[in-house]
């Protein structure tokens, strides 16, 4: 991949003398940027192109070529690739369009390119992509018009996006804001290199401090997980956007768990588990990246707010509460010290020096100094009001801020006040940041706190290759009924009540007598997933007469269902009373694999969507997190004087379900265990549906 | 109030020759801005101040003075005000600090000013305020340092804030963004003129198109309501921020309803009812104001997205879904017409012309023209990618956009692309707007859609002066027990089951016999608000023996409660089964008066805070809105095959509760009716607590 960003030489196949044309722009940008490698324009009809010696073909170039850029019409691309192979070029960008994005013919063309490249160990970027920008080595191999008006400054932010237009929009904003950029790559049709591989590369790229990426489709969830985990291990925040979150056009899914998961929610979970941050707007992405390039990640989520304005201080405290940053009062001892210096200071955090602070020589700095010295808050917000507009006041303050920054390198000093590009550039030299909008400052820092928390409890969710001898599913999985589903889950440690499948009324009565009244009777059929919908469950049967009647009613009702379902009998089970109904589930996401779901029964799931997902395999720690990340879990731990329920067994059940999902990963579509009753002591799986692909 | 913003002449008491000092800055700003009225510096020790003739006292000024600005030390302010009165000046700004914001002495000083001013019909702005800026008449009567570096352009945005520092932060950002400003006022301590009165004035100010306001405290909720309604009637959007939303330090409240309301939630409800928008950040406020000054409010919430980039189009569609704007496909007929012009266009909305669009002469404009002509979408988002960076492509497009804007003045054409101040100024001349960030464009327009919807169903929530002869509370309200509370509510039409207060076990048995079993027994005491907490309610008593036992148990348990509560007996009532438990409540907000609350019983309220509030008096329409604005109301209208419940009676009960709250507004603190059972036919108020102030 290093050949992609740092080639010593590049050939442009389809080079144009017109610097405004697609085939001319990369040469112009490379020349203007001052790329120091060799540039070889390939053009049969010209001796020179934009002042460079041109070659009729790759073969005519003396010596080695590191990378080729193909900008010829799509039908000619294959021949161009063959030329590259003949010249032993291992990295080829295809900027041309007219491939899989267009039609079947284009797709065939693209497949031919991929096959040929793979045979010869050649890596492809594109086709239909916008190319590469690598700022420090001035390799501007793109035709993006964003570069005509805007020149990126070198810095630590790298962009990897699929859509070139999305990338352009993001980095045009970044350049306008004066943010420093390391690398930009747009992967286009991703015939070979995709955004995931770029994230993986950037995670070990010494020039990159923070990775901004946008994903439309993702081919391999586990590769993405690995790339995100690698970035986290390298202390590089990844800020991801997912384009296309609307729920329309989502495929029908058989399980309830799958329907709740939708096509977007799992992406959130994976970001969280693998230590990435999902941004909802380009602006949010850039705000976070801006802070990342200048400041360390916060070591805790406590912040001070020092301000010359009560109003803005309170506003920032409100925002901090909203975004999850703690604004705790400073200690009485520190309060005393501060009041010795600034007697009229208001508040204990926010600390409002008031506009009067001007009367005390370096009063504002002194307060800041005390707060930074005497607290272990990782974050110090500093609201400057109009001071930045007044160089006479601002420059001496800046001197002290710079000193604080150097003295306490692990702290995040975040300034808020009127600021422009020039001001930000000035502060950047001192590794300081400034935001014009107080809310955006707080939101960006809150994201860093979250990233840091996530890094401290990463949950890879990758296949567990060390797991000894998996038990293969031994039943014909396409015909699992409730009884079989429960028996299977019981093998993974889930508590299933004793129950009997009965095919006659008298068998049912015998079973009920053996179990003891009251009992439950349920129809058993692999073809009926939602038996409650037609009265296929009868609860609280008190005696043999009721059991007989229920048997007849159930068989009768089931026979009337559409689709001629296979009726296997009636299940007689003990009637479990009390406990709290929860829902356990598994959803097999086509990209990210099996996910375990947990929620509470009733309106918690139906109305409030109060469920949580976690990647398989679960760990005990993650299972505990999963339980506590639903709001309704308060009901489990002793709500309003009730006794707490058996969380240990619940956790065990989730771990068992995760192990089941691992073993069955090849065929499983989903599992709904609803209800799964959790009692003061013990649990019971009262119904289960297992759905296979 | 017009004298505040448009004085013909102004005297500055405490004028300084030093243009950098507090007393010098207003004069400098007025001179620099070119204020055309007379400026009279008052200074005993100088003949001229900053080149202007100075006067030893107001009395020395020949002729009339419209407004005075007092910038003398606080102890000298009263004498200065006396001078103003002697000179018959009716509008006085007091910029000096050292009043109620400081200590009791300052508060006394302030009260003396207020009394004196009131006696002589003089209006006061401040004290401790930042003053006034009125851009068109160049009246820059402030000492805000924000104006040293930044000069506001005339335009339609007005700012009214309590905190000068908050105001400075907001308008410094506005000026930096090149937004046009009409008026700025900071009200400081609000000894007389407050933000509410400024909103009221700005609502009828012809220079103001949109009002940005920030409120910390509000003295009179109904005045604020009237001001917001006046602005709505004048078609002027009001964008409000509330500073200080954190829940800490909130006063203890007696009712559950009051606890849920908190100190912030009611503000949201009032904004919504009175057609204002509550912004959560200064940036959001300015984004909305920016669109308001250039474009009309949308006539519906449907939008088209025309884009040269698929990725950004999808991102904007995602945002639209998130913020509540409808992105419906264009008609098949229009699709056909568009494809005739641009065969390679992708999608039906977003409409992605792709970057190829350059090959068709004016192709992008033609698509836009068709979409604007052939749809009734009120909103047209246009994503331009890098086109704005290329004048050769952008200027011809701008010509057409300008034509569309004139031809369809009721449509919102919102551009998205790289933009700076210069670009925005260029577009402003054509009444067009541009955002760099796609998400912010969508969010701002969505706020306008919400404002428009709110204007279409305003709910004043003001005291109903036309209501005939209110029944005064006829009981000693401090000693209302459950029975009395229910009887009172029954008079307002709330259904209360027949029930009897019994003081002996045999009375209880007689009552139960008369009602019919099963019955409920509850302790009755005005001193016990939460009787369930100690078992003060016994349900489902099946016979006289159980009633006798329950009576004894209840009396016994109640006697053991702390505080020696007055025990009035035991209430025997029929046991109501079935139906859906709801919660009805009233909360008397100290600022906004009585609010009715509605929610569903159980976890909906406790865990998910799924309740809604509305101002008293309710209308039938608002009562219906209230019911449907809680998520759990789905359970009332036929959830999962269950029958719908009696919404008409529920609505009636809410209206009755509202009428009760009106009559009792002088003494009521709150009401909790929990549960209020709604059945398929009929309702029943099963418990009620009325709490008085």
Interface residues (C-beta under 8 A of the other chain):
Chain A: X144 X145 X146 X148 X149 X150 X161 X162 X163 X165 X166 X168 X169 X172 X173 X176 X214 X216 X241 X243 X244 X245 X246 X280 X281 X282 X283 X284 X308 X309 X310 X311 X312 X314 X315 X317 X318 X319 X321 X322 X355 X356 X385 X386 X389 X390 X418 X420 X436 X437 X438 X439 X440 X602 X603 X604 X607 X608 X610 X631 X632 X634 X635
Chain B: X97 X144 X145 X146 X148 X149 X150 X161 X162 X163 X165 X166 X168 X169 X172 X173 X176 X214 X216 X241 X243 X244 X245 X246 X280 X281 X282 X283 X284 X308 X309 X310 X311 X312 X314 X315 X317 X318 X319 X321 X322 X355 X385 X386 X389 X390 X418 X420 X436 X437 X438 X439 X440 X602 X603 X604 X607 X608 X610 X631 X632 X634 X635
